[in-house]
Amino acid sequence: MIRSNRRNIFFTPLSFVINIAIVFVMYFVCRVEYVVENWSAIGTSLFDNSLSDIVMGSLRFDTSAILYTNLLYAILMLIPLHYKETRTWQQLAKWVFVIVNGIAIVMNLADSVYFRYTGKRTTMSVLQEFENEGNLSNIIGEEVINHWYLFLLGITMIFLLWRFYVTLKGECVLNNAKDYRAYYIINFLIFALFIPLTIAGMRGGFTRAVRPITLSNANQYVTHPKEAAAILNTPFSMFKTLGKRSFKELDYAASEIDDNYSALHAGNEKLVPNKKNVVVLIVESFGREYVEEGFAPFVKSLEAKSLTFDRSFANGRKSIDAMPSILSSIPMFLEPFFLTPASMNDVSGIAGELRKIGYQTSFFHGAENGSMGFEAFAKTTGFGKYYGRTEYNEDKRFNGDDDFDGTWAIWDEPFLQYYVLQMSEMKEPFMTAVFTASSHHPFNVPAKYENVYKEDGKNSIHRCIRYTDMAIRKFFETASKQTWYKNTIFVLTCDHTNGFDKEFYGTDMGLYAVPLIIFDPTGETVKPERRHGIAQQIDIMPTVLSLVAYNKPYIAFGQDLTVANDEDTWAVNYNNGIYQFVKGDFFLQFDGQKVTGLYNYKKDPLQKENLAGKKDINLPNLKILKAILQDYMRRMKRNELIIKE
């Protein structure tokens, strides 16, 4: 049993400091693993930054996360009560320490795998995103098998937390009043010192001018937003987005914004709608690189017959970002739209607007009904009917659950055939959309195609892209035989990008490069043309409504590409706390207060030379971006996403 003396009085606070230092080491190991696991995405450029910036930034965010997550442990160890010196109390503290930090280790290691699908650290929105998925245990189990080395690393690190934890060997005994007095004075002073140090560490600084750090602060330590994930840690990202209300109204000075921008698109009552059908194909993970590099030969051939653009972009990095962007012209800023309180706003979309003029509308997704919140969003935005896995299984013309891929949804080939036949049973004019699923992790193809679409040794998704390209070809072959085919405008795009091989597609700009194809079988309403402008997902709604001669006013944050000049087109997205805007020759990055990046992407496609502060060419682009953000935030807060009669 340890007897009391001055050295022993300091033992518990000292052991606390040593144990917390061990946690810092564990976070460092997790960060190294995170970068190594995602080397092609962030590692190759991360060390173009100052090593001291990387270290200081990482320590700042790790300190905040460690203090937040270990607050209970700190109280158990530092509260000025002599009862904490007992062996039972210390064992309780040890268990709290190991469990809490073990969870943090698992979160960091697991997120290194998820990064490749999102391009950022995971936030609390992931819990809402997958709350209706019933197959997560299978996915997690498969990932554990595929990344067994991370499983072993995690177990080892948690064991080391336990093994090297510093604790009392026995109990500290206070013998007299003098011992008690010395003990309480010293421990009270230590606890009193700990409180302001902890608050400062959680906030990210000591001065009053320092605001509590958030995710976007990581960008000050790196050159490109994609690298911010290496500075952050997952516990911090999760904690900082817990219960967060995303949108705040902005009030830029009139001279700072472009007063020509507005999300309000005025109607023209003189127009007579042409009653063209509208079919939107949203293809899972079908990035532009795969089309350009020859993995989707049919889609590439379709481009030659369609209206396309030299540069087309997604407005988010997740499937749940794509739905509002493509179908309702709402970009993803801060957090996925329908995981925020603003999702309760009145919302319309292509389907909702076309229903006003007599269109029949339906949405198709071969996953479990309710998956990803798509069914609810489709209903909210004006789709009259939803066709999911349940409806597919009820159709006796198909094989039901025999066509289920075992993880996510019905295979693309049969589900797209189902989609065609269901449209043939609809009354014209109709507007439909389908969200495919097969080109998705775990990157499998149906058993009968295993020897047709083999692994190419580069990227596992490539064989899925080839399979889905075949499924799209067969979709158009069947559609071309239907009576409604020639009276239809087809739009094909994807939800977001996935793994990449070419360096450009790993840049902050390239990570959002997706195909955007508008096809008219007759070539009358939409003439085949490769335009030299910029297009984005949020342009689909206003462009489609223009093509069908829609004559009512509506809200859409994108542009009508039928009337926009190529030099006036632009695209916007949000990347790890940074708003990104591309127009003309320049790619602009803005953190909401200042420009952090400016690149002439035509001369510098890999974004090596940051011109921010060196050129004033960014001023007109910044004005447009600020106008978009101000209008967006105001409409979100005031529930002004539709024209109210």
Disulfide bonds with the S-S distance in Angstrom:
none
